[in-house]
C-alpha cells in the first residue's frame, strides 16, 4: 500500500474530513458547534464544488476539514483535497459507498505521487485512513500500478533502454510468480520477428521481444501488447529537435501494459495473462532501416517503408501476429502511435479502435465508470487504400498525411485476423500540464479503464 494510505490509525487520531454535498451544506452547518458555524460564516466560505475549508478549535488548533465534492464525488475531488490540506492523518467522517471509498483512496494516492529518482522532491506526510476492505485494497493496487507506469515513462532513455525495460518487466514478474522469456538481437531473425529487428538494429542496445505469462493455463486468455520504443529519433527520417525532446515517452504503451499486467496479477483476476512488449530504440546508424526499404513481417506480409518515423506499427505488427495465433479471449494493444490522434483528441482522450462494437461499448462504459474516458474512432475501410503499395503488400505510412491515426490502426488490423475481441489504443502517455492527481510528466494512460474492463469481463462474470 502506498505510504500515503493507511488502514489503521497511528499514534495520534486521524483528523476528520467532512465530505458534504453543496445541497446539504446548510443542514450540515446547522448541526455544527457554534465555533464552527462562526468560523465558516465569518471567513466567507461558500459551498461551491471543489472548495475546501480548514476547521479550527476554539484555541486555534486544527480540528478537521470540510470539502464540497462533485455530485457524485469525483476521483479528482480527493486529489484536489490532498493538495489543499496540511500534513497529518485524515479520515472521512461519513459512511460512503465502496465506489466512493475507492475513488477517495485512489485520488488521494495519485495526488501524492512524486518522481524523485534524480532530484530530491519535497514530500509532505499526508495520509488518508482507508481501512482494510476490498475497495481500499483495489485503490492501493491501482495507485501502485500507475506509479510504476509514470516512473517508467519519466525515466530518461539513458536509464530506460530496451535492456532496462526488460529488467523492469522481470522485476514485476518476480513479484507475482510470472514467467518471462526474451528474444534479443539477431535471434529475432531466427525466431521470425523481422520487423522488430529492423526497427531496433541500429541501436547499441539490442532490440528484444519481452514475453511475460502468468495464471492458470486453462483460464480465459488475456493478451496485452505494448509498444516499447524507448527512444525515437525518427530514424533516417529524423525528427526535429522540438519533436524529439519528449521521445523518452515513446515506450508509453509498454509502460501502460506492464502496469495493467501488474494490476491484473495483484488483483488475482482469473485469466491466463500474456504480455508482449517490443523493446527497441529507433536510432540512426549505418545499418538503420531506410525509406523505400521493403521488410518482411512475422505474418508474411511485406511492408514498404514510407517513413522510418512510423516505426511503432512495425514493432506491433510482429507482436500482434504472434498473439493472434493463440486467438485470445481479449487482446488489447497500447501505443504512443500517432500525432494525428493527439491533434484530434488532445492528451487526455486515448483514441480507441476496434472492429468489435460490443467491445467498444464495454471499453467506453469502463472508461466512464473509472473516470478514465476513451473516444472511439472508426476503422474506416475506404482509407485502407492510402497505405497501399505498388511493390509490397502494404506501406507503413502511406501518402498525403490525412487520417493518420486511422490508417495506422488499419495497418495494425492487417495483422489481427483470428482474434474477435481486439482493441487498439493510440495513447499519449504524458500529462502536458499539471492537474490535481495528474502531475506534469509520464502517465499510465487508460490503465484505470482497462483494469475496469478486465475485471468486468473476467472477475465479475466468474462470480455470477
N, C-alpha and C positions, 0 to 999 in steps of 0.2 A: 504494500500500500504506500502511495506517495507520502512523504513526511508531512505534507500539509493536511492530510486527512487522518483522523484518529477514531478508533472505535470505542474508546472509553475515556472518561475524564482523568486528567493527571492530578498533580498535587494541588492545583487550585481549580475551583469550579469554572466551567465554561460560562462566558457571559451570554446572556440571552439575545437572540436575534428575532425580532418581531417582524414577520412577513405578513403584511396587511394589504389587501387589495384596496385600490383607491376608493371604491364604493363603500367599503367597510370602515374607512378611517374614522369617521365621526363616532361611530359606535365604539370602536376600539378606544379612541381618545377619552370618551366619557367614562370608561371603566378604569382609567389610569389614576394613580395618585395625583394630588393637586400639584406637586412639584413638577411632575412630567407634563401635565397639561399646561402649566405656566411656562415652562421652558419652550415647548414646541410652539405655543401661541406667540410668545414674545419674540422668538427667533424668526418668526415669519415662515415657518415650514408649511409648504403646500403639498398635498398628497398627489403628486404627479408621478407617472410611471418612470422608474429609474432613479427617483430621489432616495437619498439615504440620510438619516439623522442619527447622530450620537446622542445618547440619553445620559445625563449626569445624575448623580445622587445629590442630596441637599448639601453635602460637604464639597461638591465639585468633582468628586471621583467618578469615573466612568462606570455605569451600571448596565449598559446594554446598547442596542442599536435598533433602528427601525428601517425597513426597506419597503418601498411601494413597487411591487413587481408588475410585470405584464399580466394579462389575463388570457390564457393561463400563464403561470410563471415560466419564463424562458431560461434556457441554459445560460444565456448571456447576462441575465439579471444577476445571477450569482457570481459570474465572472466580474461584473462591474462592482458588485458588493465587496468582493475581495480587495479590489483596488482602493475602495473608499474607506476601509476600516483600518484601525491601528493594529499593532501586534497584539497577540493574545489568542486564547482559545475561545471559540464561539460555538453556539448550539442553537438551532432553530427551536422555537418555543411551541409552535403549533404542530398538531398531528397532520402530516401531509401524506399524499399517496406515494406508493413506491416509485411511480414515474417521476413525481416531483422531487423525491429524495435523490433519485438517480441524477436528475438534472442539477440539483444543488451541489452534490459532490463532484460531478464531472466539471461543471462550470467553474467551481472554486479551484479545482486542481489545474485546469487548463490556464487559469489566470496566474497560477503560481510558477509556471514553467519559466526557467531561465537557461540560456545556453552559456555555460561558463567554462568551456574547455580551454580557452585561450586567454581569458581575461577574468579577473575577479569581479563578480557581479554582486551588488548588494542585494541581499535576500532577507526580507522581514519574516519573522516567525509568526505567521498567521495560520491557525489550524482550525478546521471545522470538524465538529463531532458528528460522525455519520453512522456509527453503530456497526453491527455485525451482519446485518441481513443481506440478502442477495442483491438488492438494489444498490447498496453501498459497495459491495464487492465488485459488481459489474462496472460501476463508475470508476473504481480504482483500477481495474484491469484495462478499461478503455483509455484512461489517462496515461497509464504507463506505456501502453502501446503507441499512443500519439506522441508521447515524449520521445520514444525510440525513432519514430518517423521524422520528427522535427530535428533530432540530433543528427541523423544520417544525412539529411539534406543540408543542414547548416555546416557540416564539416567540409572544409575545402578539399579539392581533388588531390592535393599533395598528401593528405591523410585519409582519403576515401576513394582510392582507385579500385580497380577490379579485385585485387587481392584482399584489400581491407573490407570490401563489401562481402566477399566470401567469408572472411573471418567473422563479420557481424552476423551473417546468416548461421554460421556454425555455433556461435555463442547462443543465439536464440534457440537453435535446435537442441543444444545440450541442456537448456533449462527444462525442456519438456519431453526429453527422450525421443526426439525425432531423429531421422537419419538424413545425412547429406552426402551426396556424391557430386563431384565436379568433373568436367571435361575441359581441358585447358590447352591453349596454344594450338600447335599443329595437329594435336589429337582431335580437334574439332573437325578437321577434314576427313580423317579416317572414320569418325563416328557420324558423319553426314550432317554437319552444321556449317555448310559453306558460307552462308550469308553472315552469320555471327562472326566467323573468322575474317571475312573480307572487311567488315567494318572495323574490327579491332586490331588487325595485324600490324598496323603502323605504329602502335604504342609500345613503349618499353615494358609496360605492364600487360602481360599476355591476356587476351580475351578468354572468357570462360562461360560455360553454362553451369549454373548452380541449380541443383535438383534436390529439394527437401521433401521428405514424405513423413507422414505421421497418421496415426489412427488405425483402427481395425481394417484389415484389407477387404473385408466384405461389407463395410459401411458404404453409404452413398458417396460417390466421388465428387469432391470439390477441388477444382484446379484453378490456381491463381497464377497469372503470368505478368511479370514486371519488366519494364524497360529499364535497364541499369547502365545507361551511358553516363559514366562517372565524370566525364568532361567532354564537351562537344565543341571543337574548334570550327565545325562545319566541314572539316576535311579540306580537300583541294578547292572546293567552292567555299572559300574561307569566309567566316563571319566577320563583320566589322567589330572593332573593339567594344563598341557600345552594346552589341548584341551578345558578346562573348562573356561579359562580366558576371552574369548570373548562371553560367553554364555548369557550375558545380551542381545545380539543381536538376540537371537533365537525367538524373537517376531517381527522380521523384516517384516514378511508377514502381520501381523496385522497392523504394523506401515504404510506400504505402502498402504494397502487397506483403512485404515482410512483416510490417506492423499488424496488418489484418491477420496474417498467419499466427503471429504471437497471441493475438486476442482469441482466435479460434481455439488454440491449444489451451490457453489459460482458462477459458470458459468451458473447456471439455465438451465442445459441440460434437455430436456423434457423426463424424464424417471421416472418410479417407482423404486426408488433405494432401495435395501435391502443390508445391510452389516451384515455379520455374523462373529463374532470373537470367537474363543475358547481360553479363557484366563486361563492359568494354569501354575503351576510350576512343573517340573518333579524332585521331591525330593526323598530323601532316609529316610525311616522310617519303623516302624514295619508293617504298613499297605500298604506299596508300592506294586504295582503290580510286578510280578516276571517273569523271564524267564520260559517258559513252561506253564504259565497260559493260559487258554482259556477264552476270554472275549467276551460278546455279543456286537453287534452294533445296531444302530437305524435301519439299513437296514434289520436286521435279519440274517446277515452273522456272523458266529463265527470266531474269529481270534486267532490263536495260537501265543503266544508271543515268537518270536525267539530272540528278543533283546529289552530290555527296552529302549535302546537309539534310537530306531526307533519309537519314541512316537508321532511325529508331524503328521504322516499319520493317526494315530488313532484318534486324535482330528479332523482332517479334514474329516475323514470318516463320523462321525455323522453329521457334518455340511453340507457336500455335499449331504448326503441323504435327509436332511431336505430341502435344497434349490432345489434339483432335483424334489421334489414333485410338485413344482409350475411350472415346465417347463419354466424357464425364457427365454426371447429372447436372452440374453447373460449372461453367468456365467463364472467368472474368479476367480481362487484361486491363492494366492501368499503365498509362504512358504520358509523359510530357511531350506530346507528339507534334502539335502544330500551333504556330502563332495564330492561324486563322480561327481556331476555337476561342482563343483569348480575345481577339478582335470582336468576335460575335457575342461572347458571353461574359467577358471580364474574368477576373481572377477567382471569384467566389463560386462560379457555377461551372462544374465539370460538364463537358459535352458527353452525352450518353448515346451510344449507337448499339442497336440490336435488331435483328430481323424478327425477334420473338415479341409479339405485342404483350403477352401475359407477363413475361419477364420485365419488359419495360415498365408496365403498370406496377408490378411489385417493387421494383427499384425506386420508382418515383414516390410510391407510398412510404417505403422505408426511409427515404431521404427526408420526406416531410416530417415523419414521426420523430426522427433523430435530429431535427433542425440542421440538416446537412443536405440541402437541396441539390438536385441534378436537373439537367434540362435535356430532353431528348431531341436529337437532330436526325434527319432522315438518311437512310441508306438509299439514296435516290439513284436507281439503276441506270437511267439515261446518262448520268455523269461518268459511268464506267468507261465510256469511250475516250474520256480525257486522258486516261492513263494507258491507252492502247500504245503498242509499239510496233513499228513495221518490221522489226528484226528480232524481236523477242516476244515472250508471252505477255509481258506487262512492263510498264515503265514505273519506276519508283516515285516519280514526281509529276509527270505529265507537263502539259504546256498551258500557258495563259494565266496561271496563278489564281483562277477562280475556284470557289468551293473547296478550298484546300483541306479542311478538316473532313469533309465528306469523302473526297477522293482518297484520303489516307485511310479512312475506315473501309472504303470499298476495296482498297488494296489488301487490307488485312482479311477481309471476308473471303478472298480467294483461297486462303489457307485454312479455313474452317468449313469443312464440307460434310461432316458427320455429326457434330455436336448440335443438339437442338437448342440448348439453353446457353447461349454465348452472348456476352456483352463486352463492349469496348468502351473504356472511359478515357477521354482525352482531358487530362488534368493540367493544372498549372504548377502545383507543388510549392507554392510560395505565397506568403501574405505580404503585399507590397507596402501597406501602411498599417500601423498598429490599431487594434480594436480590443475591447475587453475580451480577455481569454484567447486572443489571437495576436501574439506579438509579431512584429515585422520579422520575416525570415521564413525558414522552411516549414512546410505543413504536410501532414499526412492526409492529403486531400481525399475526401469521400470515405474515409475509414469508418466513421460512425454509421453512414448509410449502408455500407457494405456489410458490416457486422450485424446490423439490424436485419438486413435481408437474409443473411445466412442463418441467423437464429430463427427467424420465422419459417424458413424453408426446412430446416433440419431439426432444431431443438423443439420448436413448438409443435410441429407435426408428429414428431416421435412421441410426444406426451399426450396426444389426442387419440 
